[in-house]
Amino acid sequence: MHVGMRIPPMGREMGLEGIIQWAAENGLAAIDLPEVNAEIRAVCDNVGIRIGTVDWGAGGGVLSKDASAREEAATAMKQRIRAVAEHGSGVIFLCLAPDDRLQARAETFEVFKQSYPEIVKEAEECDVSLAIEPWPGPPPAYPNLGCTPETLRAVFEAVPSPNLGICYDPSHFARIGVDYKRVLIEFGSRVRHVHAKDTELLADGLYEFGCLGQSFGQRYGYGEGWWRYCIPGWGVVDWKWVVARLEEIGYDGPLSIELEDHRYSGSAKKNAAGILSAKRYLEDILDS
């Protein structure tokens, strides 16, 4: 295993080549990319940094009820699969998110059964893995599949291919009350990528807002008042346990820092401090 990162907000200021260079200069071993081609791959190779995942690039249209939207999105996703097979690491990061944010998960699952078998078949032919992000999606419907054991089981029963796996991110499971340890035990064979992000649960916020979240304003940029995302080491996740279990299942990819922590938001300087603090914390565990 090694420590990598998703591109933090400061990447918008630095540009793609600039943030790749920064990551390499600061000892990150891998970087997750929004897209990939021969030129981007050459930039990574020239600075000696590996590619973690490449984003799916298709959006919610893959799970739209509109057949024409699904067809267009599926075509885009197959093109992305081929590009990742040629230039990337062989892993695509995706959310099972519908274009309609109020679409019920059961409805989305019916669409999934129609749209994803052909996409996964393309991934099999190209030797590419699809890694499902467990982000539940936005309130109030939390429409995404793959954020709970219930929906993960249904997804893998419908499309059992080993080329369909998960991006294990314990922060999402922790914030919705799902035991992140049991998830890793049950679905460990499906882990294709790991996001290093944590969740702090806030007792005072839970008293104030309940699990419904805030009615007036927003306490944190990444949270719902009673919880907030944070860098590893500041939340409830036992990263020593996570790393030990990942080692046992043979995972040898990146622990990809995903910076969504209000303490390190608002400037490139803060972003950099957050990434490097998380890197030190994770490397201490890996080296222990």
C-alpha positions as CSV (number, residue, x, y, z in Angstrom):
1,M,0.0,0.0,0.0
2,H,1.0,3.6,-0.5
3,V,-0.5,7.1,0.1
4,G,-2.0,9.0,-2.7
5,M,-4.6,11.6,-3.1
6,R,-7.7,12.8,-5.0
7,I,-7.2,16.3,-6.4
8,P,-8.1,18.9,-3.6
9,P,-9.8,22.2,-4.3
10,M,-6.4,23.9,-4.9
11,G,-6.1,21.9,-8.0
12,R,-8.5,24.3,-9.7
13,E,-5.9,27.1,-9.2
14,M,-2.9,25.0,-10.0
15,G,-4.2,23.2,-13.1
16,L,-4.0,19.5,-13.7
17,E,-0.3,19.5,-14.6
18,G,0.5,21.7,-11.7
19,I,-1.3,19.6,-9.1
20,I,0.3,16.4,-10.5
21,Q,3.7,18.1,-10.1
22,W,2.9,19.2,-6.6
23,A,1.8,15.8,-5.6
24,A,5.0,14.2,-6.8
25,E,7.2,16.8,-5.2
26,N,5.5,16.3,-1.9
27,G,5.9,12.5,-1.8
28,L,2.5,11.4,-2.8
29,A,2.8,8.0,-4.6
30,A,-0.4,8.2,-6.7
31,I,-3.0,10.7,-7.8
32,D,-6.7,10.1,-8.8
33,L,-7.5,11.9,-12.0
34,P,-10.7,13.4,-13.5
35,E,-9.7,12.0,-17.0
36,V,-6.8,10.4,-18.7
37,N,-5.2,10.4,-22.1
38,A,-1.7,9.9,-23.5
39,E,-0.6,13.5,-22.6
40,I,-1.8,13.2,-19.0
41,R,-0.2,9.8,-18.6
42,A,3.1,11.3,-19.9
43,V,2.9,14.1,-17.3
44,C,2.5,11.5,-14.5
45,D,5.3,9.3,-15.9
46,N,7.7,12.2,-16.2
47,V,7.3,13.1,-12.5
48,G,7.2,9.5,-11.3
49,I,3.7,9.4,-9.9
50,R,1.2,6.5,-10.4
51,I,-2.4,7.0,-11.4
52,G,-4.9,5.8,-8.8
53,T,-8.3,6.0,-10.3
54,V,-9.9,7.9,-13.2
55,D,-13.3,9.3,-12.8
56,W,-16.2,7.8,-14.7
57,G,-17.0,10.9,-16.7
58,A,-20.6,9.7,-17.6
59,G,-22.7,11.3,-14.8
60,G,-26.1,10.3,-13.7
61,G,-27.4,9.6,-17.1
62,V,-26.3,6.0,-16.9
63,L,-29.1,5.5,-14.3
64,S,-31.7,7.8,-15.9
65,K,-35.2,6.6,-16.7
66,D,-34.8,8.3,-20.0
67,A,-33.6,5.6,-22.5
68,S,-31.8,8.1,-24.8
69,A,-30.0,9.7,-21.9
70,R,-28.9,6.2,-20.7
71,E,-27.6,5.3,-24.2
72,E,-25.6,8.5,-24.5
73,A,-24.1,8.1,-21.0
74,A,-23.3,4.4,-21.6
75,T,-21.4,5.3,-24.8
76,A,-19.4,7.9,-22.9
77,M,-18.6,5.5,-20.1
78,K,-17.4,2.8,-22.5
79,Q,-15.1,5.4,-24.1
80,R,-13.8,6.2,-20.7
81,I,-13.2,2.5,-20.0
82,R,-11.2,2.2,-23.1
83,A,-9.1,5.3,-22.3
84,V,-8.4,4.0,-18.8
85,A,-7.4,0.6,-20.2
86,E,-4.9,2.3,-22.5
87,H,-3.5,5.1,-20.4
88,G,-4.7,4.7,-16.7
89,S,-4.3,2.3,-13.9
90,G,-7.2,0.1,-14.9
91,V,-9.5,1.4,-12.2
92,I,-12.5,3.7,-12.7
93,F,-14.1,5.6,-9.8
94,L,-17.9,6.0,-10.1
95,C,-21.0,6.7,-8.2
96,L,-24.2,4.8,-8.8
97,A,-26.1,8.1,-8.8
98,P,-29.2,8.8,-10.9
99,D,-29.7,12.1,-12.7
100,D,-32.9,12.6,-10.7
101,R,-31.9,13.3,-7.1
102,L,-35.3,12.4,-5.8
103,Q,-35.4,9.0,-7.6
104,A,-36.0,6.2,-5.2
105,R,-33.2,3.7,-4.8
106,A,-35.5,0.8,-5.7
107,E,-36.3,2.5,-9.0
108,T,-32.7,3.3,-9.6
109,F,-31.8,-0.4,-9.0
110,E,-34.3,-1.4,-11.8
111,V,-32.5,0.9,-14.2
112,F,-29.1,-0.4,-13.0
113,K,-30.1,-3.9,-14.0
114,Q,-30.8,-2.7,-17.5
115,S,-27.8,-0.4,-18.0
116,Y,-24.8,-1.8,-16.2
117,P,-24.4,-5.3,-17.5
118,E,-23.2,-4.1,-20.9
119,I,-20.9,-1.5,-19.2
120,V,-19.3,-4.1,-17.0
121,K,-19.0,-6.4,-20.0
122,E,-16.9,-3.6,-21.7
123,A,-14.8,-3.4,-18.5
124,E,-14.2,-7.1,-18.5
125,E,-13.1,-7.0,-22.2
126,C,-10.7,-4.2,-21.4
127,D,-9.5,-5.6,-18.0
128,V,-10.7,-2.5,-16.2
129,S,-12.3,-2.5,-12.7
130,L,-15.2,-0.2,-11.7
131,A,-15.0,1.0,-8.1
132,I,-18.3,2.1,-6.6
133,E,-18.1,5.1,-4.3
134,P,-20.3,4.7,-1.2
135,W,-21.4,8.4,-1.1
136,P,-25.2,8.3,-0.4
137,G,-25.9,11.3,-2.5
138,P,-27.5,14.6,-1.5
139,P,-30.4,15.0,0.9
140,P,-33.3,14.6,1.2
141,A,-33.5,11.4,-0.8
142,Y,-29.9,10.1,-0.6
143,P,-30.6,8.4,-3.9
144,N,-27.3,6.6,-4.6
145,L,-26.9,2.8,-4.7
146,G,-23.8,1.1,-3.2
147,C,-23.8,3.1,0.1
148,T,-25.3,0.4,2.2
149,P,-24.7,-3.4,2.5
150,E,-28.3,-3.9,1.4
151,T,-27.8,-2.2,-1.9
152,L,-24.2,-3.5,-2.4
153,R,-25.5,-7.1,-2.1
154,A,-28.3,-6.4,-4.6
155,V,-25.8,-4.8,-7.1
156,F,-23.4,-7.7,-6.9
157,E,-26.1,-10.2,-7.2
158,A,-27.4,-8.6,-10.3
159,V,-23.9,-8.1,-11.8
160,P,-21.5,-10.6,-10.1
161,S,-18.5,-9.8,-12.3
162,P,-15.3,-9.3,-10.3
163,N,-14.7,-6.2,-12.5
164,L,-17.4,-4.5,-10.5
165,G,-16.0,-3.6,-7.1
166,I,-16.0,-0.9,-4.5
167,C,-14.0,2.2,-3.6
168,Y,-13.8,1.6,0.2
169,D,-14.4,4.9,2.0
170,P,-15.2,4.4,5.7
171,S,-16.2,8.0,6.2
172,H,-19.5,7.5,4.3
173,F,-20.5,4.4,6.1
174,A,-19.7,6.0,9.5
175,R,-21.8,9.1,8.8
176,I,-24.9,7.0,8.0
177,G,-24.5,4.6,10.9
178,V,-23.3,1.6,8.9
179,D,-20.5,-0.4,10.6
180,Y,-17.5,0.3,8.4
181,K,-15.6,-2.6,9.8
182,R,-18.3,-5.2,8.9
183,V,-18.5,-3.7,5.4
184,L,-14.8,-4.3,4.9
185,I,-15.1,-7.8,6.2
186,E,-18.1,-8.7,4.1
187,F,-17.0,-6.9,0.9
188,G,-13.2,-7.1,1.2
189,S,-12.9,-9.2,-1.9
190,R,-14.6,-6.3,-3.8
191,V,-12.1,-3.5,-2.8
192,R,-10.6,-2.0,-5.9
193,H,-9.6,1.4,-4.4
194,V,-9.6,3.1,-1.0
195,H,-10.4,6.7,0.0
196,A,-8.6,8.0,3.1
197,K,-11.3,10.2,4.6
198,D,-12.7,10.2,8.1
199,T,-15.9,11.3,9.8
200,E,-16.2,13.1,13.2
201,L,-19.6,12.5,14.9
202,L,-20.7,15.6,17.0
203,A,-22.8,14.9,20.0
204,D,-23.7,18.5,20.5
205,G,-24.9,18.7,16.9
206,L,-26.9,15.5,17.2
207,Y,-28.7,17.0,20.2
208,E,-29.3,20.3,18.3
209,F,-30.3,19.0,14.9
210,G,-30.9,15.3,15.3
211,C,-30.0,13.2,12.3
212,L,-32.2,15.4,10.1
213,G,-29.6,18.0,9.8
214,Q,-29.8,21.8,10.1
215,S,-32.8,23.9,9.3
216,F,-31.0,27.3,9.2
217,G,-27.6,27.8,7.6
218,Q,-24.7,25.3,7.5
219,R,-22.3,24.6,10.4
220,Y,-19.6,23.0,8.3
221,G,-18.9,23.0,4.5
222,Y,-18.7,19.2,4.6
223,G,-21.3,17.9,6.9
224,E,-24.9,18.1,8.2
225,G,-24.3,19.7,11.6
226,W,-24.1,16.5,13.6
227,W,-21.3,15.0,11.6
228,R,-18.5,16.4,9.5
229,Y,-15.9,14.9,7.1
230,C,-12.3,15.2,8.3
231,I,-8.8,14.0,7.5
232,P,-7.8,10.6,8.9
233,G,-7.0,10.7,12.6
234,W,-9.6,13.3,13.5
235,G,-12.7,11.1,13.3
236,V,-14.2,7.8,14.4
237,V,-12.4,5.5,12.0
238,D,-9.7,3.2,13.4
239,W,-7.2,3.4,10.5
240,K,-4.8,0.9,12.1
241,W,-7.6,-1.6,12.0
242,V,-8.4,-0.7,8.4
243,V,-4.9,-1.0,7.2
244,A,-4.4,-4.3,8.9
245,R,-7.5,-5.7,7.3
246,L,-6.6,-4.3,3.9
247,E,-3.2,-6.0,4.2
248,E,-4.9,-9.3,5.0
249,I,-7.1,-9.2,1.9
250,G,-4.1,-8.4,-0.2
251,Y,-5.0,-4.8,-1.2
252,D,-1.8,-3.1,-2.5
253,G,-3.2,0.1,-4.0
254,P,-3.3,3.7,-2.8
255,L,-4.8,5.1,0.3
256,S,-6.1,8.1,-1.5
257,I,-6.6,11.2,0.6
258,E,-9.8,12.9,-0.2
259,L,-9.7,16.4,1.4
260,E,-13.2,17.4,2.6
261,D,-12.3,19.0,5.9
262,H,-13.4,22.5,6.8
263,R,-10.3,23.0,8.9
264,Y,-8.2,22.8,5.8
265,S,-10.6,24.6,3.4
266,G,-10.5,28.1,1.9
267,S,-7.0,28.4,0.6
268,A,-4.2,26.5,-1.2
269,K,-2.1,26.8,1.9
270,K,-4.7,25.2,4.1
271,N,-5.4,22.5,1.4
272,A,-1.7,21.6,1.3
273,A,-1.4,21.5,5.1
274,G,-4.4,19.1,5.3
275,I,-3.0,16.8,2.6
276,L,0.4,16.6,4.2
277,S,-1.0,16.1,7.7
278,A,-3.1,13.2,6.5
279,K,-0.1,11.8,4.6
280,R,2.1,11.8,7.7
281,Y,-0.6,10.1,9.7
282,L,-1.2,7.4,7.2
283,E,2.5,6.8,6.5
284,D,3.2,6.4,10.3
285,I,0.6,3.5,10.2
286,L,2.0,1.9,7.1
287,D,5.5,2.1,8.5
288,S,4.6,0.8,12.0
